[in-house]
Amino acid sequence: MLKKLPVLWLLGATLAAAAPPPTPPARHAITHEDVWLMQRVGAPVPSPDGRWVVYAVTVPAYDAKEQWSDLWIKSLADASPPRRLTYSKGAEGGVSWSPDSRKIAFSAKRDGDEASQLYVLDLSGGEAERLTSLTLGAGAPKWSPDGRTLLFVSQVYPGAPDEAANQRAAKERKERKYNVRAYEQFPVRFWNHWLDEQEPHLLVQEARAGAKPRDLLAGTQLIRRPGFGAPHGSEGPNLEAEWTPDGTAVVFTAATNRDEAARAPVAVQIFLAALAGGEPQQLTHDTGSYGRLSFSPDGQRLLCLTDPNTPGQVYDLTRLASFPWPFRPERRVLTAALDRSVSVYATPAGSDRIYFTYEHAGLEQLHSVSYAGGAVRDEPSPATGSCSGLDAGGPALVGLWESAVSPPEVYAFNGAPQRLTSINTARAATLDWLPVEHFSFKARDGRELHNMLVKPPGFDPAKKYPLFVVLHGGAANMWHDSFVVRWNYHLLAQPGYVVLLTDYKGSTGYGEEFARSIQFDPLKGPAEEINEAADEAIRRYAFIDGTRQAAGGASYGGHLANWLQATTTRYRAIVSHAGEMDLVMQWGTSDSIYGREVNSGTPVWGDRRIWLEQSPVMQGGNHAKGTGFVTPILITVGELDYRVPLNNALMNFATQQRLNVPSRLLVFPEAGHWILRGEDSRFWYGEVHAWLAKWLK
């Protein structure tokens, strides 16, 4: 017998059934504000017990003084909403959980701090407590296994044994009446920075305010070795370190032949420093490089990423490897059979597998391998887009996922991927954009070339659209199905262009041989494949107007843009940002020498003609023949760019003016290799759109 239901219940059910579905949000063409103001999510850090995850969220602003960045926490055990942990404009970095999952340590520059210092926040309540007050700051904290001590990195003046000596050295330099930079080894600049005399050291301190830090490297023979140095990242030199499982020592990576950087690959080796003090011990003794150190959850293996620095090669795969612990030099390469570079890995507790990502054909998905090595297994991943920022805490496995139409969000990857945050989903839902379309074809040289196609807002397949061929940097890089701020695919397409993204020879994500194939052919071969890809796209897609093509790129993509402008007339407009104009000049003024010699086959004074034959400026004779240096070109550069120095752009503009080619030069005085100021970025996009509109009509 059916139970009699209340009249009000029946009425509610009837109304619910009759209610119209919710109206989808109105969609609009993407704007620079949509791109720039999309909130930016940092890599998530799970707690050791696997119950929580902390991540940073930056709320951008066009005025950098109005930008906010704070830490948030989300439960991994239930569906409760995330909770904000910090309330400050300055960014927090290097989040590290205490072993009991009750506290986090991080670095931040807050009111009264002249440099970033270490803070500890008790998650049961209260304000973050500052632990350090060091002259040159502190960062990258790591808790000891017993939770009593913090390991961190701080900058130190040469020869300073303690903080008092550092203070004296800083005071002396501040009072100097002269100002000079002095060098005795290469490089002198890196990316956007002049290198200075400060050197990163490893310090330890009790995890309480007022405790005295102790420098594990001060006074050692290691730091006096002429080849000792910290590996360089885009922000300068830094040391990477981890506590040993018993907490009696730390392992770290450092360069051993930094003094040979102008003439040899720099080897980054693994060292061990005892907490009790003494001379650090070098654990590895080869010519390769190591990084991303971590220990397996059972403490029996030291894991790392490694590449061999193969002599005479321009690219090596980065592989996942392990050593027994306590350390024995019996390295096991776990991904030896995988013809891809491992990007990032994580080791959840209770699993017999290591999880990692690698690039492949526009995607970056999740995979795993046994601790013993062997076959790589595909793990559940979204079918599109890119996974990044992978990390494990206890049994939890978390990371970021994004695509070209889905800005980054935090995900759990235990089983089927589960989205944990909705930071940008509402804004993304208001945009009129389509997912990227993938296609491949076989080039004349026999290589299979992967491409992504981006369509403009309001796309109508019955219409005809100009083609904008965009060239990625690197060259050891590939196009990702991801949301990007610089050279955002959909913002470039927004005025009504189809954007073509081709992975040419030299790109990563297609194996070691494919990436190495650029050697002795730095520009000509990749450019020919780009032109073939444009032809293939025009052949495949009737909505592309093959009579209206443009090309552009940044960094190595700028090199290629310059080469295309010098060697073909098929494009109506060119955009070149941070583009190399002369291989010899780039060799002598950038922050890299040896790799360029390997790529060209000899030093600049050798017998290889590549230095001349594949320098765009040396193709100037093509102008008279009508086969190059005809296309109008927009040249942009950051004045503080030391990776592709300003003189390349100046030479490019001088060449165009000498040959009477329509050209425009934009120099951004506060920009380095990338344009990172909001208003500069908005102006740059406006100039690109105006340049394309002027010449594509």
ABEGO torsion letter per residue (X at the ends): XBBBBBAAAAAAAAAAAABBBBBBBBBBBBBAAAAAABBBBBBBBBBAAGABBBBBBBBBBABAAABBBBBBBBBAABABBBBBABBBABBBBGBBBBAAGABBBBBBBBBGBABBBBBBBBAAEEBBBBABBBAAEBBGBBBBAAGABBBBBBBBBBGBABAAAAAAAAAAAAABABBBBBBABOBABBEABBBBABBBBBBBBBBBBGBBBBBAABGBAAAABAABBBBBBAAEBBBBBBBBAAGABBBBBBBAAAAAAAABBBBBBBBBBBAAEEBBBBABBBABBBBGBBBBAAGABBBBBBBAGBBGBABBBBBBBBBBOBBBABBBBAAAABBBBBABBBBBBGBABBBBBBBBGGBBBBBBBBAAEEBBBBBBBBABEBBBGBBBBEABBBBBBBBAABBBBBBBABEBBBBABBAAAAAAAABBBBBBBBBBBBBAAGBBBBBBBBBBBGBBAABBBBBBBBBBBOABBBBBBBBBABGBAAAAAAAGBBBBBBBBBGBBGAEAAAAAAABGBAAAAAAAAAAAAAAAAAAABAABBAABBBBBBBEAAAAAAAAAAAABAABABBBBBGBBABAAAAAAABABAAAAAAAAGBBAABABAAAAAABAAAAAAAAAAGABGABBBBBBBBAABAABBAAAAAAAAAAAAAAGBBBBBBBBAABBABBABAAAAAAAAAAAAAAAAAAAX
